[in-house]
Amino acid sequence: MESRVYDKAYKFAIRIVKGYKYLCETKQEYILSKQLLRSGTSIGANIAEANGAISQADFRAKMSIAYK
């Protein structure tokens, strides 16, 4: 199921990955850049997981994690 929230999260993740690649190419990579990559790309994964929720409460809980 496609949604505007998922599309925005996907586009955000693409920007995060490009930013991370830039930092790696310019040798400005630090520990925080790896954390940025992990946290920036996990939003879409959490939204996708929420779409497969088994109940409305489960959906809300998983979307809450994505929101954080």
KOLFIVO-872343 format. One record per residue (C-alpha): residue number from 1; x, z, y. Coordinates in Angstrom, 3 decimals. Example, Ala and Ser with C-alpha at 12.3 -4.5 7.8 and 13.67 -1.06 7.14 Angstrom:
<rec><num>1</num><xx>12.300</xx><zz>7.800</zz><yy>-4.500</yy></rec>
<rec><num>2</num><xx>13.670</xx><zz>7.140</zz><yy>-1.060</yy></rec>
This chain:
<rec><num>1</num><xx>0.000</xx><zz>0.000</zz><yy>0.000</yy></rec>
<rec><num>2</num><xx>1.488</xx><zz>-1.082</zz><yy>3.323</yy></rec>
<rec><num>3</num><xx>0.898</xx><zz>1.016</zz><yy>6.398</yy></rec>
<rec><num>4</num><xx>2.101</xx><zz>1.102</zz><yy>9.970</yy></rec>
<rec><num>5</num><xx>3.814</xx><zz>4.440</zz><yy>9.347</yy></rec>
<rec><num>6</num><xx>5.726</xx><zz>3.060</zz><yy>6.370</yy></rec>
<rec><num>7</num><xx>6.650</xx><zz>-0.108</zz><yy>8.316</yy></rec>
<rec><num>8</num><xx>8.000</xx><zz>1.963</zz><yy>11.198</yy></rec>
<rec><num>9</num><xx>9.964</xx><zz>4.176</zz><yy>8.799</yy></rec>
<rec><num>10</num><xx>11.407</xx><zz>1.072</zz><yy>7.125</yy></rec>
<rec><num>11</num><xx>12.496</xx><zz>-0.451</zz><yy>10.442</yy></rec>
<rec><num>12</num><xx>13.976</xx><zz>2.886</zz><yy>11.481</yy></rec>
<rec><num>13</num><xx>15.943</xx><zz>3.078</zz><yy>8.217</yy></rec>
<rec><num>14</num><xx>17.324</xx><zz>-0.432</zz><yy>8.797</yy></rec>
<rec><num>15</num><xx>18.542</xx><zz>0.630</zz><yy>12.260</yy></rec>
<rec><num>16</num><xx>20.118</xx><zz>3.768</zz><yy>10.797</yy></rec>
<rec><num>17</num><xx>21.976</xx><zz>1.759</zz><yy>8.139</yy></rec>
<rec><num>18</num><xx>23.246</xx><zz>-0.699</zz><yy>10.763</yy></rec>
<rec><num>19</num><xx>24.429</xx><zz>2.200</zz><yy>12.921</yy></rec>
<rec><num>20</num><xx>26.191</xx><zz>3.770</zz><yy>9.961</yy></rec>
<rec><num>21</num><xx>27.910</xx><zz>0.463</zz><yy>9.111</yy></rec>
<rec><num>22</num><xx>29.043</xx><zz>0.161</zz><yy>12.719</yy></rec>
<rec><num>23</num><xx>30.563</xx><zz>3.638</zz><yy>12.633</yy></rec>
<rec><num>24</num><xx>32.374</xx><zz>2.804</zz><yy>9.391</yy></rec>
<rec><num>25</num><xx>33.714</xx><zz>-0.503</zz><yy>10.721</yy></rec>
<rec><num>26</num><xx>35.022</xx><zz>1.044</zz><yy>13.941</yy></rec>
<rec><num>27</num><xx>36.655</xx><zz>3.913</zz><yy>12.042</yy></rec>
<rec><num>28</num><xx>34.513</xx><zz>6.457</zz><yy>13.871</yy></rec>
<rec><num>29</num><xx>32.961</xx><zz>7.753</zz><yy>10.687</yy></rec>
<rec><num>30</num><xx>32.452</xx><zz>11.487</zz><yy>10.526</yy></rec>
<rec><num>31</num><xx>30.607</xx><zz>13.803</zz><yy>8.177</yy></rec>
<rec><num>32</num><xx>27.579</xx><zz>13.734</zz><yy>10.476</yy></rec>
<rec><num>33</num><xx>27.266</xx><zz>9.957</zz><yy>10.138</yy></rec>
<rec><num>34</num><xx>26.739</xx><zz>10.354</zz><yy>6.385</yy></rec>
<rec><num>35</num><xx>24.112</xx><zz>13.011</zz><yy>6.999</yy></rec>
<rec><num>36</num><xx>22.430</xx><zz>10.701</zz><yy>9.521</yy></rec>
<rec><num>37</num><xx>22.294</xx><zz>7.985</zz><yy>6.873</yy></rec>
<rec><num>38</num><xx>20.757</xx><zz>10.299</zz><yy>4.274</yy></rec>
<rec><num>39</num><xx>18.179</xx><zz>11.848</zz><yy>6.573</yy></rec>
<rec><num>40</num><xx>17.261</xx><zz>8.598</zz><yy>8.336</yy></rec>
<rec><num>41</num><xx>16.586</xx><zz>6.734</zz><yy>5.119</yy></rec>
<rec><num>42</num><xx>14.759</xx><zz>9.560</zz><yy>3.350</yy></rec>
<rec><num>43</num><xx>11.737</xx><zz>9.299</zz><yy>5.640</yy></rec>
<rec><num>44</num><xx>10.540</xx><zz>6.071</zz><yy>4.032</yy></rec>
<rec><num>45</num><xx>11.184</xx><zz>7.453</zz><yy>0.557</yy></rec>
<rec><num>46</num><xx>9.053</xx><zz>10.500</zz><yy>1.301</yy></rec>
<rec><num>47</num><xx>6.244</xx><zz>8.337</zz><yy>2.692</yy></rec>
<rec><num>48</num><xx>6.348</xx><zz>6.127</zz><yy>-0.408</yy></rec>
<rec><num>49</num><xx>6.177</xx><zz>9.230</zz><yy>-2.578</yy></rec>
<rec><num>50</num><xx>3.181</xx><zz>10.495</zz><yy>-0.587</yy></rec>
<rec><num>51</num><xx>1.363</xx><zz>7.217</zz><yy>-1.239</yy></rec>
<rec><num>52</num><xx>1.571</xx><zz>8.023</zz><yy>-4.956</yy></rec>
<rec><num>53</num><xx>0.190</xx><zz>11.535</zz><yy>-4.552</yy></rec>
<rec><num>54</num><xx>-2.312</xx><zz>12.787</zz><yy>-7.097</yy></rec>
<rec><num>55</num><xx>-4.521</xx><zz>14.637</zz><yy>-4.638</yy></rec>
<rec><num>56</num><xx>-5.265</xx><zz>14.837</zz><yy>-0.929</yy></rec>
<rec><num>57</num><xx>-3.423</xx><zz>18.173</zz><yy>-0.711</yy></rec>
<rec><num>58</num><xx>-0.391</xx><zz>16.672</zz><yy>-2.448</yy></rec>
<rec><num>59</num><xx>-0.479</xx><zz>13.718</zz><yy>-0.028</yy></rec>
<rec><num>60</num><xx>-0.549</xx><zz>16.042</zz><yy>2.994</yy></rec>
<rec><num>61</num><xx>2.316</xx><zz>18.133</zz><yy>1.619</yy></rec>
<rec><num>62</num><xx>4.514</xx><zz>15.100</zz><yy>1.035</yy></rec>
<rec><num>63</num><xx>3.715</xx><zz>13.565</zz><yy>4.418</yy></rec>
<rec><num>64</num><xx>4.597</xx><zz>16.905</zz><yy>5.957</yy></rec>
<rec><num>65</num><xx>8.034</xx><zz>16.663</zz><yy>4.364</yy></rec>
<rec><num>66</num><xx>8.466</xx><zz>13.136</zz><yy>5.772</yy></rec>
<rec><num>67</num><xx>7.415</xx><zz>14.389</zz><yy>9.200</yy></rec>
<rec><num>68</num><xx>10.054</xx><zz>17.131</zz><yy>9.171</yy></rec>
